[in-house]
């Protein structure tokens, strides 16, 4: 199987399962260009349903699932490769996110990915840079979400610094404005908490610098429109306007009494917390004004998806950088990858490996299986797994990184079969990928561009039979010994390997 081009998917969609709102964007593609056909968004406030034990309650799950049932009609008939669904801070935080994801995937018929804060920041910047004209030079982008706030500095279409902080309009509402009362003391507490969070990144942001600042969230848009209604701007956020709006909120005293143009009724409850965070950002970074971009995470997901289909996949760049950073032997990795994919194509049908992402995953794992060697040779497969799971890898979801890490962890010695099965329902398929990766590595145990022999693979559920040309194994005793030892390792997971 090969990756299908974007032209084969005239419709693509992105769903953003945010901590405050769920959004969906449907677009038509033509020759690499994209036209938005449909935008949907609903306030779900998933983050409000996370308790002190970091468990998502049933009521919040139901709000999210009901929203997805409405979205599903537009996406559940689309091909898997034409849809990407990402979860953000609330699902990062919820310890029982697997339960929500399982139920969500049954509704939308597509995989739900939970992305890291920095990956969220990268995608936000991608959405802004493709939809906001801007001017030449560096730009600061801020996005205040329900559970986290992302900051990015970039130029043109490339982000240079990406940060994510644990502060959002829903989580801060729960902490400081739970009963809806707005007082100067509570507002000051929210503002101070945000300033403390910002201390960890403001120096790095200032060091890079920027020529313009852009806001990419509903909170920033609402603040700008409210300030405009007071005559303090033309729709952008200004420091003077924030001061006026804050005093106005103090006079009102309760979120139920907020009746200001630009602030929709469903945003009133989280508005004071969002304003406090935004004022803290303005003060910490000494901003005078901030314009608003309609493009944000969901648009970034669409453009990232389109880039993947056009073979401009950021994940390839990410892995190339990782290989360079940890001095991976690129020529050897390429040989292992080619052999692993060749083996995959021989057995994919019989082993039920018919999803394109499985082939991609195997290729990625083959490329980076030796990253741990730069740490130490002893247990280098474990070092590599740790690096892959815990590094910031732009373009990869948390699930992607966990599966990649497991394949690298299992590419030599013991295969942690139980961990494969615990990770997802595709544990059997991942175990089979691991067996194919190990086969390719053994095939190229003798490093270098030697002439590779012909071979055939035959498989059953828990067995792999490798057939070489007559006499080849006897003429290559090291390879014969390698496969004999491999058969012993695979016995430990009740898998049979035979070589002849």
MOURPE-V760711 format. One record per run of one state. SS is the DSSP state (@ for helix, = for strand, . for the rest). FROM is the first residue (numbers start at 1). LEN is the number of residues. Records with the same first field share a line. If there is no record, write none. Layout:
BEGIN
SS=FROM-LEN ; FROM-LEN
END
This chain:
BEGIN
.=1-5 ; 9-2 ; 18-3 ; 31-2 ; 44-2 ; 51-5 ; 57-1 ; 76-4 ; 88-1 ; 94-3 ; 109-3 ; 115-2 ; 132-7 ; 145-4 ; 156-2 ; 166-3 ; 177-4 ; 182-2 ; 199-3 ; 209-3 ; 216-2 ; 230-7 ; 253-1 ; 258-7 ; 286-3 ; 293-4 ; 310-4 ; 326-4 ; 352-4 ; 369-2 ; 375-5 ; 391-7 ; 410-7 ; 424-3 ; 444-11 ; 461-2 ; 469-3 ; 476-1 ; 492-4 ; 500-1
@=6-3 ; 46-4 ; 58-18 ; 80-3 ; 89-5 ; 97-12 ; 117-15 ; 169-8 ; 184-15 ; 202-7 ; 218-12 ; 239-14 ; 255-3 ; 265-21 ; 297-13 ; 314-12 ; 330-22 ; 356-13 ; 371-4 ; 380-11 ; 398-12 ; 417-7 ; 427-17 ; 472-4 ; 477-15
==11-7 ; 21-10 ; 33-11 ; 50-1 ; 56-1 ; 83-5 ; 112-3 ; 139-6 ; 149-7 ; 158-8 ; 181-1 ; 212-4 ; 237-2 ; 254-1 ; 289-4 ; 455-6 ; 463-6 ; 496-4
END
